[in-house]
Each structure stands twice: as C-alpha cells, then as structure tokens.
Amino acid sequence: MASDGSRPAKMAKVSATLSGPCPGSLSHQVGDMTVEVASRGSGTQIRVVFCIQALGVKNKHAATIQISAEQLLREANERQIEYVAPVPKQNITDPQELEEFKLNRRKNYEDNIRSRPDEMPNWVKYAVWEDSQGETERARSVFERALDVNHRAITVWLKYAEIEMKNRQVNHARNIFDRAVLILPRVNQFWFKYTYMEEKLGNIAGARQIFERWMEWHPDEDCWFAYINFEMRYGEVERARGIYERLIVDHCEPKHWIKYAKFELKNRENDKAREVFERAVEFFGEDHLDETLFIEFARFEERQKEYERARVIYKYALDRIPKEQAKQLFDAYTSFEKRFGNQDGIESVIHNKRRFQYEKEIKENPHNYDAWFDYIRLAESEGDVAKARDIYERAIANVPLDQDKRYWRRYIYLWVYYAVFEELTAKDADRTRAVYQACLQLLPHKTFTFAKVWLYAAQFEIRQKNLKAARQLLGRSLGLCPKDKLYKGYIELELELREFDRCRTLYNKYLEFNPATCQTWVQYAELEAVLGDYERARAIFELAIDQPLLDMPEILWKAYIDFEIEQDEVERARQLYERLLEKTSHVRVWISYAQFEASLEVEDNADRAREVFRQGHKEVKKQGDKAARKVLLDAWKAFEEEQGDADALKEVTGLMPKQIKRRREVFAEDGTSDGWEEYWDYVFPDEETTKPHLKLLQIAQQWKQKQQAEEA
C-alpha cells in the first residue's frame, strides 16, 4: 500500500517482548506497526496494522530483537494452554435431569466404544462409571461385552474382578477368576490375585487348591516360592518341603538347590541341609558343576565347624571345574585357608592361584615358553612327579612353527630341563635317555642344531658308565652337523679319559674342518708339548703360521714364541720375531721384541734391546703414526730408566714429542661444515726443524721460560 504520490513505505520487522492484558488477547506496538493477537474459540487470530508514512521509513536498520509470526502463534497457543478454565460445578436436584444426564453420558460412552471398540480403557471407564452410579448389572454387562470383543485383555479381567470384590460379590469374583485362569493360564497375575483373595477370605484350603492348579502349568520359580511362602505362613513345613522337592525337579538349577538347603538350615535341620547339598552335587555330576553350589556347600560346612569337610569340598571342586570358570571358588578357598588353614594349606592355595594364572597365559599363547618354565618350576616345587611330567609333555608339544634357530633357543631348554628332571628328580635313566633321543630326532640337523644337547646326552651316558654310547653320540653329531663346540666337547671328554691318540685324531679332523681357529692350533701344540713331543709341537706351530687365513694370528705367534722361550731356544725365538716383523711392523711387536732381548741374561742384552727400539722407532716413524711412535718412545724411556745410562736416557728424552692443543674443522656427512673442535697433537723435535712456524713457536716458548726465570 502506498501513500498519495509517494513511494511505498517499507514495513518494519516485528521485534519486542510480547505483552498483553490477558493470556487470550495480546497487543503490542512496534514502531509504525501494531500487532494484535486474539483467541477465538479453538483458533487464534493475528491482526497487523501498518502506518503508512508519506515520507518513507525513518529508521532503516533492523530491530535488535527479531520475532517471527511463527513465534507469535506458538507463544499465543502456549499462553492459551496455560490458562485452563475451571470445570463448572453442576448440581442436579431433579430426578428427571439426572436421568437425562445419565442418558447423555451413556450415549457418549457408547459412541466411543462404537467408534473404537478395540480401545479397552474406554470399556473399563464405561463400566467403572456405571458401577459408580450403582448400576452393577449394567457394569457387568459392559465388562462382558468388552470380553466378547477381546477376551485376552488382562486389565478388563482384573478390573472386573476388583469391582465384584469391592461390591462384596465373592462368588462372582471367583467365577471371574476361574474363567480368567482357564482362558489365560500363563498370566501369573490372575493366579496371584485369586490366591490372595481366598487367603484374605480365610479359605486356606481353597487357596491351596488354587496353588495346586497353578503348579500344574509349571510356572516360573517365583510362583513356586509364593506357594512355599504361603505354606510357611501357616506353619506347614512338610508341605513346603514337598513343594521344594517338586521345584528342584521342575527347575533344576543350582540356585534352587541352594535355597532348598537354606530352607532346611533355617528350620534347624542341618542333616537334611547337608543331604540336599550332597544330592545336588550328585545330581549335576561332573559335567555340569557350578562353583556357586560348592561355595555355599563349603560355607555351610564351615558354619558347622566341619573344616576338613569344607576343605575337601573346595579341593574337589577346584580339581573338576575349569580354571577360567572358578575364580570366585578360588577366592573363597583362599579366604578359607587364611582363616582356618595351616602353612601347607596356604601354600597349596597360592600354588593353585599361580597355576590358574599360568594356565591362562599358556592358553592365550602356547608358545610362551617363559610361562611354561614358571609353570614347570611350580609343579616341581610341589613334589608331584606325575604332574610335573605331564606339564613337561604339554610344553614340549608346542614346537616352534618357524625353522629359524632363534625361535628354538628357548624351546630347546624345555627338553634339557625335562631330561635333567627325569635323571635327578625322578631318577629314571631310561626315560632320560628317551627324552634325549626324542629331542635329537626332532631337531632339523641339516638346517641347524644345538651342540649342548649332544654334549648333555653324551655326558649322561658317561654318568651311566656307557662310554661306547657317549662316543657314538658325539661321532654321530660330527657326522651330521660338525660344530666347533662339538669338537671341543669331544676333545675335552677324551682328554679327561687320557685317550691322547683319540685327541690327536679329533684335533686333526677339527683343523681340517676349521683351519682358521688359532686357539685350536695352540691347544693342539700345547698338548704335544705336555706329552713331551716338542718337535711335533713345533711342526704344528709352523703349519699354523703358514695358514693363509687366521682369526687371531697374534695369539698364535705369541704362543709359538713363548713355547720357544720355555724351551730355552733363544735363537729360534729371535728368528720368530724377525719373521713376524716381516709380516707386520706393529708397535707392540717391536716393544715385545725389545723386552725379550732385555730379559736375556747376557752381557749385551741392553744394547740389543736398545737397537731393537731404534729400529722400531725408524719403522714406526716411516708409517707416520704419531700415537704408536709415542707409545714406543714411552716403552723405550721406561727401559732406559730401569737399565740404561744417562746418555741413553738423554737420547730418548730428545726424541720425546711435545703435546699441544690444536683446532680443526669438523664436517658433517653431507660435506657441510659442522663447526670446529680442539684436539691434542704430538710435535716431535725432527718436525720442529723442518717447519718454520713450529720453530718460531719453539723460540717463543723459550723466551717465555726465560722471562719466568728472570722474574723468579
């Protein structure tokens, strides 16, 4: 809508908090707009009045608080709902007006049940209203019509019987309950109400008869216990006991047996309670054992101070119930032993707990050999040979799945411990031999083997005084899978037996198998030296040093030189040093050579040693290794201080280097600079004369020393 000759005015948005004179009518002024909300019967009317401005809208900005038409409608309805008009009071004084009122109400009820006959609450309201008006026959008629529509409506039956009982029509109520339990026998609520009514009427026999009819349908355990409680209220203990007997047959669960036993205990029938527990254990057998039953049985015996009986019950259950299903039983047994047991009993409980833990671990991972070791040690500590042997058999049955030696290292000790157990604990030599044989058959010797198993088996045969079998085992091992440990073990065995010819044969085969082992050459030569065959020992040493590949040649050369020195073969030892220096010019060899010459009891030993030091110094100087040169000069100086004279010591002192601190650049792996570091370097006198900057450094040091002397 527009004003005269002006553009249309813009409508402002409605914003503000609604307010009005009454919940049913609201009015609010927003700028140039008036909003009126009025309630008309069941509906709501909104009227918005705009004021047209000739000059347009003054404020073009949006209001701070925005409100929509939807919000207006919602708040109007809410306020209308909050306001509920009170129901007017109606006083009827005329019988004709009362009949008209009843007629209208009946018409409304009939219309409701005619439009929705499946809505049972409408029928119930109709019947209750008729009963409230004193029209009992009409109420019965409504209930019967409702049952014709839906005879499974539990609420209708209960309300029907309740109204009859309210009107003291007992026989009518009995008739209704009889019909209800006949049509719906599985609805326990009918039976509960029926028996309760008869009990309240004092008809105990009738109530018992109803319970018997109820029990024929095999209801839930709560129904049985209701029957038992009924009999106990009237002191009928024998009848209640008979009901319990029928209950444990109908519902054969451990909890019902336990309640039966507690029932007998409550009536101070301890022998009968024990009999119930014993029957329960026999009834369930070993296939359907329940830990709760045994816990209650043991606690019953504990209350009767029959501690041995309780202990036997606990042990019987723990031996037959799976460990993962007996945690509560084990906890109860532990508590029992702590209170009534001795040291052996407590240890037994602890062992059982640890056994349960180990069983759980090996069930989760059968190849957890550490758990098997702990389990085996536990079984051995108990002293039960059969049980420990069974665990050993179960453990060795878990063979590693991968043909990799690292997975077999822990597993093979199971066999070793098994054999030791059979030999030392069980003292069964035949089983020990069988264990070793089974282990050796299991190992894949072509891929890898374990020398310790062969050696342990051979040592066992020696302890059994069966030397032939031991040699056969070791010979077989060398044929299948020769190893250094097997050769060494076999040679050690023959040495203990003083079979030197066999030792020579084994050494020869060992050196053919692995000629690079210097320790073997040395031991072979030492054996010949001990036997007095020095030429043979010397030949072995010569053959050894001629090998092209040796693992530790310095050990071999040292042993050869020591051997010649022990035989007082000085010239041979000197020749060996010369031959060794031809192969290597290591500083340690020069020092050893010089010390050897100095140790000889001859006149010119010092001169010979000094000459060796000079030659060694020249050779090491050529190599350019300053650290090795410093080590040689230190050894030479120590020698001169001990055996030399002043001139010789002065000579060595003049060759000693000076230690100075220097800096050098450090580079990273990618070639970039990584900073600078300080290090100590040796400066020898011969280097100072060749390098001018070092000569200048020497002069500066001398000048500084002179200045310090003058100041002093």
C-alpha positions in Angstrom: 0.0 0.0 0.0 1.4 3.4 -0.9 0.6 7.0 0.2 -0.5 9.8 -2.1 2.2 10.5 -4.7 4.9 8.8 -2.6 6.8 5.6 -2.9 5.6 2.5 -0.9 6.6 2.6 2.8 8.9 -0.2 4.0 7.4 -2.5 6.7 9.4 -2.7 9.9 10.2 -6.1 11.3 8.3 -7.1 14.4 10.6 -7.1 17.4 9.9 -6.8 21.2 8.7 -8.9 24.0 5.1 -9.7 23.7 2.7 -8.5 26.4 -1.0 -8.2 26.7 -3.8 -7.6 29.1 -4.8 -11.3 29.3 -3.5 -14.7 28.2 -6.2 -14.9 25.5 -5.5 -11.4 23.9 -2.2 -9.7 23.1 -1.4 -6.3 21.7 2.0 -4.7 21.0 3.2 -1.5 19.3 6.4 -1.9 17.2 7.4 1.4 15.5 4.7 2.2 13.0 3.1 -1.3 13.2 0.6 -2.7 15.7 0.3 -6.4 16.3 -2.9 -7.8 17.9 -3.2 -11.5 18.7 -6.7 -12.7 19.9 -8.0 -16.1 20.8 -11.3 -17.0 19.1 -12.6 -20.3 20.4 -10.2 -23.1 19.4 -8.3 -20.8 16.9 -6.0 -17.8 17.1 -6.4 -14.6 15.1 -3.5 -12.3 14.3 -4.0 -8.7 13.1 -1.2 -6.5 11.9 -1.9 -2.7 11.4 0.7 -0.7 9.4 1.0 3.0 9.5 1.8 4.4 6.0 4.3 7.2 6.0 4.3 9.7 3.2 8.0 10.4 3.6 9.2 6.8 4.0 10.7 4.8 6.8 12.8 6.9 9.2 15.0 4.0 10.6 16.2 1.6 8.1 18.2 -0.6 10.5 16.9 -3.9 11.7 15.5 -4.2 15.2 17.8 -5.5 18.0 15.4 -8.4 18.9 13.8 -10.2 16.0 10.5 -12.1 16.2 8.6 -14.1 13.6 5.0 -14.9 13.0 5.6 -18.5 14.0 6.9 -17.4 17.4 3.8 -15.2 17.9 1.5 -18.1 17.2 3.5 -20.5 19.4 3.5 -18.2 22.4 -0.2 -17.4 21.9 -1.0 -21.1 22.0 1.2 -21.7 25.0 -0.5 -19.0 27.0 -3.9 -20.3 25.9 -2.9 -23.8 27.1 -1.6 -22.4 30.4 -4.9 -20.9 31.1 -7.4 -23.7 31.7 -10.9 -22.7 32.5 -12.2 -24.4 35.6 -14.8 -27.1 35.2 -18.1 -25.7 36.2 -19.8 -27.4 39.1 -23.1 -29.0 38.3 -25.7 -29.6 41.0 -28.5 -31.9 39.9 -31.6 -31.8 42.1 -34.3 -33.1 39.7 -34.6 -36.9 39.1 -35.6 -36.2 35.5 -32.5 -34.0 35.0 -30.4 -36.9 36.5 -31.8 -39.4 34.1 -31.1 -37.0 31.2 -27.5 -36.6 32.4 -27.0 -40.4 32.6 -28.5 -40.8 29.2 -26.1 -38.3 27.7 -23.1 -39.9 29.4 -24.1 -43.4 28.3 -24.6 -42.0 24.8 -21.0 -40.6 24.8 -19.5 -43.8 26.1 -21.5 -45.9 23.6 -20.3 -43.6 20.8 -16.7 -44.0 22.0 -16.7 -47.8 22.1 -18.7 -48.0 18.9 -16.1 -45.9 17.0 -13.1 -47.6 18.7 -14.1 -51.0 20.0 -10.5 -52.2 20.4 -9.7 -49.5 23.0 -10.2 -51.4 26.2 -9.7 -48.4 28.5 -12.9 -46.9 27.1 -14.8 -50.1 28.1 -13.2 -50.0 31.6 -14.1 -46.4 32.1 -17.7 -47.1 31.0 -18.1 -50.0 33.4 -16.5 -48.1 36.3 -18.8 -45.2 35.7 -21.8 -47.5 35.7 -20.6 -49.0 38.9 -20.2 -45.6 40.5 -23.8 -44.9 39.6 -24.9 -48.0 41.5 -25.8 -49.8 38.2 -23.9 -53.1 39.0 -25.8 -55.1 36.4 -25.1 -52.5 33.7 -21.4 -52.6 34.7 -21.3 -56.4 34.4 -22.9 -56.1 31.1 -20.3 -53.7 29.9 -17.5 -55.9 31.1 -19.0 -59.0 29.4 -19.4 -57.1 26.2 -15.7 -56.0 26.4 -14.6 -59.6 27.0 -16.6 -60.6 23.9 -14.6 -58.1 21.9 -11.2 -59.1 23.4 -11.1 -61.9 25.9 -7.3 -61.5 26.3 -7.5 -58.1 27.8 -5.8 -58.6 31.2 -6.8 -55.2 32.5 -10.5 -55.9 31.8 -10.5 -59.2 33.8 -8.7 -57.6 36.7 -10.9 -54.6 36.9 -14.0 -56.8 36.5 -12.9 -58.9 39.5 -11.9 -55.9 41.5 -15.3 -54.3 41.2 -17.0 -57.6 42.2 -14.8 -57.8 45.3 -15.5 -54.2 46.0 -19.2 -54.9 46.0 -18.6 -58.0 48.2 -19.7 -60.3 45.4 -17.2 -63.1 46.3 -18.8 -65.8 44.2 -19.0 -63.5 41.2 -15.3 -62.7 41.7 -14.4 -66.5 42.0 -16.3 -67.1 38.8 -14.4 -64.3 37.0 -11.0 -65.6 38.2 -11.9 -69.2 37.3 -12.8 -68.1 33.8 -9.6 -65.9 33.6 -7.2 -68.7 34.6 -9.0 -71.1 32.4 -8.7 -68.9 29.3 -5.2 -67.4 30.2 -3.4 -69.9 32.4 0.0 -68.4 31.7 -0.9 -65.0 33.2 0.5 -65.2 36.7 -1.2 -62.1 37.8 -4.6 -63.8 37.8 -3.3 -66.6 40.0 -1.7 -64.2 42.4 -4.9 -62.2 42.8 -7.0 -65.3 43.0 -4.9 -66.9 45.8 -4.6 -63.6 47.6 -8.4 -63.2 47.6 -9.0 -66.7 49.0 -6.3 -66.2 51.7 -7.9 -62.9 52.7 -11.2 -64.7 53.0 -9.7 -67.3 55.2 -10.3 -70.1 52.7 -6.9 -71.7 53.2 -7.9 -75.0 51.6 -9.3 -73.2 48.6 -6.2 -71.2 48.2 -4.0 -74.3 48.4 -6.2 -75.9 45.8 -5.7 -72.9 43.5 -2.0 -73.1 44.0 -2.0 -76.8 43.1 -4.0 -76.0 39.9 -1.4 -73.3 39.2 1.6 -75.5 39.7 0.2 -78.0 37.1 1.1 -75.4 34.5 4.8 -75.4 35.6 5.1 -71.7 36.1 8.3 -69.6 36.9 10.2 -70.1 40.2 8.6 -67.0 41.7 5.3 -68.7 41.6 6.7 -71.8 43.4 8.2 -69.6 46.1 4.9 -67.8 46.5 3.3 -71.2 47.2 6.1 -72.1 49.6 5.8 -68.8 51.5 2.0 -69.4 51.7 2.6 -72.7 53.4 5.2 -71.3 55.7 2.8 -68.6 56.8 0.7 -71.3 58.3 3.5 -73.4 59.7 3.2 -76.2 57.1 6.9 -77.1 57.0 6.4 -80.6 55.5 4.2 -79.3 52.7 6.7 -76.6 52.0 9.5 -79.3 51.8 7.4 -81.2 49.4 7.0 -78.1 47.2 10.7 -77.7 47.2 11.2 -81.2 46.1 8.8 -80.6 43.2 10.6 -77.2 42.4 14.1 -78.7 42.1 12.7 -81.2 39.6 10.7 -78.7 37.6 13.5 -76.0 37.7 16.8 -78.0 38.1 19.1 -75.1 38.7 21.8 -74.8 41.4 20.3 -71.7 43.0 17.1 -73.6 43.8 19.0 -76.4 45.4 20.9 -73.8 47.5 17.6 -72.2 48.6 16.2 -75.6 49.5 19.3 -76.2 51.7 19.0 -72.8 53.3 15.3 -73.6 53.9 16.3 -76.7 55.8 19.1 -74.8 57.7 16.6 -72.1 58.7 14.4 -74.8 60.2 17.4 -76.2 62.0 17.5 -79.4 60.0 21.3 -79.4 59.5 21.5 -83.1 58.4 18.8 -82.6 55.9 20.5 -79.4 54.6 23.7 -81.4 54.1 21.7 -84.2 52.4 20.3 -81.6 50.0 23.8 -80.3 49.1 25.1 -83.9 48.6 22.1 -84.7 46.4 22.7 -81.6 44.4 26.4 -82.5 43.8 25.4 -86.0 42.7 22.5 -84.7 40.6 24.7 -82.3 38.5 27.6 -84.7 38.2 31.0 -83.7 36.8 29.7 -82.4 33.5 27.5 -79.5 34.9 29.4 -78.4 38.0 28.6 -74.9 39.4 31.0 -73.0 41.6 28.3 -71.3 43.5 26.9 -74.6 44.7 30.2 -75.7 46.0 30.9 -72.4 47.7 27.6 -72.5 49.6 28.2 -76.1 50.5 31.6 -75.4 51.8 30.4 -72.4 53.7 27.6 -74.5 55.3 30.2 -77.0 56.5 32.3 -74.1 57.7 29.4 -72.8 59.8 29.0 -76.3 61.2 32.8 -76.2 62.1 33.4 -79.1 59.8 36.6 -77.6 58.4 38.0 -80.7 56.9 34.8 -81.3 55.1 34.8 -77.8 53.7 38.5 -78.2 52.6 37.6 -81.5 50.8 34.7 -79.8 49.0 36.9 -76.9 47.8 39.6 -79.2 46.5 37.1 -81.5 44.8 35.5 -78.5 43.0 38.9 -77.0 42.0 40.1 -80.2 40.5 37.0 -80.6 38.3 35.8 -77.1 37.4 37.7 -75.4 34.6 40.1 -72.7 36.0 38.6 -69.9 34.0 35.2 -70.6 35.5 36.3 -70.9 39.1 37.6 -67.5 40.1 35.0 -67.0 42.9 35.5 -70.5 44.1 39.3 -70.0 44.3 38.9 -66.7 46.1 36.6 -68.3 48.6 39.1 -71.2 49.1 41.9 -68.7 49.7 39.9 -66.9 52.3 39.0 -70.2 54.0 42.6 -71.3 54.2 43.8 -68.0 55.5 41.3 -68.2 58.4 41.3 -71.9 59.2 44.3 -73.5 57.3 47.9 -74.2 58.2 51.0 -73.3 56.3 50.7 -76.2 53.9 47.1 -75.3 53.1 48.0 -71.7 52.4 50.9 -72.7 50.1 48.5 -75.0 48.3 46.1 -72.1 47.8 48.9 -69.9 46.5 50.1 -72.7 44.1 46.6 -73.1 42.8 46.3 -69.4 42.2 49.6 -69.4 40.3 48.6 -72.5 38.4 45.4 -70.8 37.3 47.4 -67.8 36.1 49.9 -69.9 34.2 47.1 -71.9 32.6 45.5 -68.7 31.4 48.8 -67.4 29.9 49.7 -70.6 28.0 46.1 -70.8 26.8 46.4 -67.4 25.3 49.9 -68.1 23.8 51.0 -71.8 23.8 54.5 -70.7 22.5 55.1 -68.5 25.6 58.0 -70.7 26.8 58.7 -68.4 29.8 55.3 -69.2 31.2 55.9 -72.9 30.7 59.2 -72.6 32.6 57.4 -70.9 35.5 54.7 -73.5 35.5 57.2 -76.3 35.5 59.1 -74.9 38.4 55.8 -74.6 40.3 55.0 -78.2 39.6 58.5 -79.4 40.6 58.3 -77.4 43.9 55.1 -79.3 44.8 57.0 -82.6 44.5 54.4 -84.3 42.3 56.4 -86.2 39.7 53.4 -87.2 37.6 52.0 -83.7 37.4 55.4 -82.2 36.5 56.0 -84.8 33.9 52.5 -84.1 32.4 53.4 -80.4 32.2 56.7 -81.2 30.5 54.9 -83.3 27.9 52.4 -80.5 27.2 55.2 -77.9 27.0 57.4 -79.8 24.5 54.4 -80.5 22.3 54.4 -76.8 21.3 57.1 -77.0 18.6 58.1 -73.6 17.1 56.3 -73.0 13.8 59.3 -71.4 12.1 62.5 -73.2 11.1 64.6 -70.4 12.5 67.1 -71.1 15.2 66.3 -68.0 17.2 62.8 -69.3 17.8 64.2 -72.6 19.1 66.6 -71.3 21.6 64.1 -71.1 24.5 62.2 -74.1 23.4 65.3 -76.4 23.5 65.8 -75.7 27.2 62.4 -77.4 27.8 63.9 -80.7 26.6 67.1 -80.1 28.6 65.2 -79.4 31.8 63.0 -82.4 31.2 66.0 -84.7 30.8 67.6 -83.3 34.0 64.3 -83.7 35.9 64.0 -87.3 34.9 67.6 -88.0 35.8 67.9 -86.2 39.1 64.3 -85.9 40.5 62.5 -88.9 39.0 65.8 -91.0 38.9 64.6 -92.8 35.7 67.6 -93.4 33.4 65.5 -95.0 30.7 63.1 -92.0 30.4 66.1 -89.6 30.5 67.6 -91.5 27.5 64.3 -91.5 25.7 64.0 -87.7 26.2 67.4 -87.1 24.7 66.7 -89.4 21.8 63.3 -87.7 21.1 64.9 -84.3 21.2 67.7 -85.3 18.8 65.2 -86.7 16.4 63.1 -83.6 16.5 66.0 -81.1 15.7 66.5 -80.3 12.0 70.2 -81.0 12.0 70.7 -80.2 8.3 69.4 -76.7 8.9 70.7 -76.1 12.5 71.5 -78.0 15.6 72.3 -77.4 19.3 75.7 -78.7 20.4 74.6 -78.6 24.1 72.0 -81.3 23.6 74.6 -83.7 22.0 77.1 -82.9 24.8 74.5 -83.3 27.6 73.3 -86.6 26.2 76.9 -87.9 25.9 77.7 -86.7 29.5 74.6 -88.6 30.7 75.8 -91.8 29.1 79.2 -91.4 30.7 77.4 -91.0 34.1 75.6 -94.2 33.3 79.1 -95.7 32.6 78.2 -96.3 29.0 81.3 -94.8 27.3 80.6 -96.5 24.0 77.2 -94.9 23.7 78.7 -91.5 24.5 81.3 -91.8 21.8 78.7 -93.0 19.3 76.6 -89.9 20.1 79.4 -87.5 19.6 80.6 -89.3 16.5 77.1 -89.1 15.1 76.9 -85.4 15.8 80.2 -84.7 14.0 78.9 -86.6 11.0 75.5 -84.9 10.9 76.4 -81.3 11.9 80.0 -80.6 12.8 80.5 -77.6 15.0 83.3 -76.0 17.0 81.6 -76.7 20.3 81.1 -80.4 19.4 84.8 -80.9 18.6 85.8 -79.0 21.7 83.5 -81.0 23.9 84.6 -84.3 22.4 88.3 -83.5 22.7 87.7 -82.4 26.4 86.0 -85.7 27.0 88.9 -87.7 25.6 91.4 -85.6 27.5 89.6 -86.4 30.8 89.8 -90.1 29.8 93.5 -89.7 28.9 92.9 -91.0 25.4 95.6 -88.9 23.7 95.6 -90.8 20.4 91.9 -90.1 20.1 92.6 -86.4 20.9 95.2 -86.2 18.1 92.7 -87.7 15.7 90.0 -85.3 16.8 92.4 -82.3 16.5 93.3 -83.3 13.0 89.7 -83.6 12.0 88.9 -80.3 13.7 91.6 -78.4 11.9 90.5 -79.9 8.6 87.0 -78.6 9.4 88.1 -75.1 10.5 91.9 -74.4 10.0 91.4 -70.7 10.8 91.0 -71.2 14.5 94.2 -70.1 16.2 93.1 -71.3 19.6 92.7 -74.8 18.3 96.3 -74.8 16.9 97.6 -73.5 20.1 95.8 -76.2 22.2 97.0 -78.9 19.9 100.6 -77.8 20.1 100.3 -77.4 23.9 99.0 -81.0 24.1 102.1 -82.2 22.2 104.3 -80.1 24.4 102.8 -81.6 27.6 103.3 -85.1 26.1 107.0 -84.2 25.5 106.9 -84.3 21.7 108.4 -80.9 21.1 109.3 -81.4 17.5 105.7 -82.4 16.8 104.5 -79.3 18.7 107.0 -77.1 16.7 105.7 -78.6 13.5 102.1 -77.8 14.4 103.1 -74.2 15.1 104.9 -74.0 11.8 102.0 -75.4 10.0 99.6 -73.0 11.8 101.6 -69.8 11.0 101.7 -70.8 7.3 97.9 -70.8 7.1 96.6 -68.1 4.7 93.6 -67.1 6.9 93.7 -67.0 10.7 91.2 -65.4 13.1 93.7 -64.2 15.8 97.3 -64.6 14.5 98.8 -62.6 17.3 97.7 -65.3 19.8 99.3 -67.9 17.7 102.6 -66.1 17.2 102.8 -65.3 20.9 102.2 -68.9 21.9 104.9 -70.1 19.5 107.4 -67.6 20.8 106.5 -68.4 24.4 106.9 -72.1 23.6 110.5 -71.5 22.2 111.4 -69.3 25.2 110.2 -72.0 27.5 112.5 -74.5 25.7 115.4 -72.0 26.0 115.6 -71.7 22.2 116.7 -68.1 22.2 117.8 -68.0 18.7 114.6 -69.7 17.4 112.6 -67.1 19.3 114.7 -64.3 17.9 114.1 -65.7 14.4 110.4 -65.9 15.0 110.4 -62.2 16.0 112.2 -61.4 12.8 109.8 -63.4 10.7 106.9 -61.7 12.5 108.3 -58.3 11.8 108.5 -59.2 8.1 104.7 -59.8 8.2 103.8 -56.8 10.4 105.5 -53.8 11.8 103.2 -53.2 14.7 104.5 -51.2 17.6 103.5 -53.9 20.1 105.7 -56.4 18.3 108.7 -54.1 18.5 108.2 -53.5 22.2 107.8 -57.2 22.9 110.9 -58.0 20.8 112.9 -55.3 22.8 111.6 -56.6 26.1 112.6 -60.1 25.1 116.1 -59.0 24.3 116.3 -57.1 27.6 115.2 -60.1 29.6 118.0 -62.4 28.3 120.8 -62.9 30.8 123.7 -62.0 28.5 126.2 -59.1 28.6 124.9 -57.2 25.6 121.2 -57.6 26.2 120.7 -53.9 26.9 122.5 -53.0 23.6 120.4 -55.5 21.7 117.2 -54.2 23.2 118.3 -50.6 22.5 119.0 -51.4 18.9 115.6 -53.0 18.6 114.0 -49.9 19.9 115.9 -47.7 17.4 114.9 -49.9 14.5 111.3 -49.9 15.7 111.4 -46.1 16.0 112.6 -45.8 12.5 109.9 -48.1 11.1 107.1 -46.5 13.1 108.3 -43.1 12.1 108.0 -44.1 8.4 104.4 -45.2 9.0 103.6 -41.7 10.3 101.5 -42.9 13.2 102.3 -40.4 16.0 100.4 -42.3 18.7 102.2 -45.5 18.0 105.5 -43.6 17.9 104.7 -42.1 21.3 103.9 -45.5 22.8 107.2 -46.9 21.6 109.2 -44.0 23.0 107.4 -44.3 26.3 108.4 -48.0 26.5 112.0 -47.2 25.4 112.2 -44.4 28.1 111.0 -46.8 30.8 113.6 -49.3 29.7 116.4 -46.7 29.8 115.3 -45.5 33.2 115.5 -49.1 34.5 118.6 -50.5 32.8 120.2 -47.7 30.7 122.7 -44.9 31.5 122.4 -41.1 31.4 123.5 -40.7 27.8 121.0 -43.3 26.5 118.2 -41.7 28.6 119.1 -38.3 27.2 118.9 -39.7 23.7 115.4 -41.0 24.3 114.4 -37.8 26.0 115.5 -35.8 23.0 113.1 -37.8 20.8 110.1 -37.3 23.0 107.3 -35.2 21.5 105.5 -32.2 22.9 101.8 -32.2 23.4 100.0 -29.1 22.0 96.3 -28.2 21.6 95.1 -27.5 18.1 91.8 -26.8 16.3 90.3 -28.4 13.3 87.1 -28.0 11.3 84.5 -30.8 11.6 82.4 -31.7 8.6 79.0 -33.4 8.5 78.1 -36.3 6.3 76.8 -34.1 3.6 80.1 -32.2 3.4 78.9 -29.0 5.2 80.9 -27.5 8.0 79.8 -28.6 11.5 82.0 -26.2 13.5 85.4 -26.5 15.0 86.9 -28.8 17.7 90.0 -28.9 19.8 92.3 -31.9 20.0 95.8 -32.8 21.3 98.6 -33.3 18.8 102.2 -34.5 19.2 105.1 -32.4 17.8 108.4 -34.3 17.6 111.7 -32.5 17.5 112.5 -33.5 14.0 109.3 -31.9 12.8 110.1 -28.6 14.5 113.3 -28.2 12.5 111.5 -28.7 9.2 108.5 -26.5 9.8 109.3 -22.7 10.3 106.1 -21.9 12.2 106.9 -24.7 14.6 110.5 -23.3 15.0 109.0 -19.8 15.8 106.7 -21.4 18.3 109.7 -23.1 20.0 111.6 -19.8 20.2 108.6 -18.1 21.7 108.3 -20.8 24.3 112.0 -20.5 25.2 111.6 -16.7 25.6 108.6 -17.2 27.9 110.5 -19.6 30.0 113.4 -17.2 30.2 111.1 -14.3 31.3 109.6 -16.5 34.0 113.1 -17.5 35.3 114.2 -13.8 35.5 111.1 -12.9 37.4 111.7 -15.7 39.8 
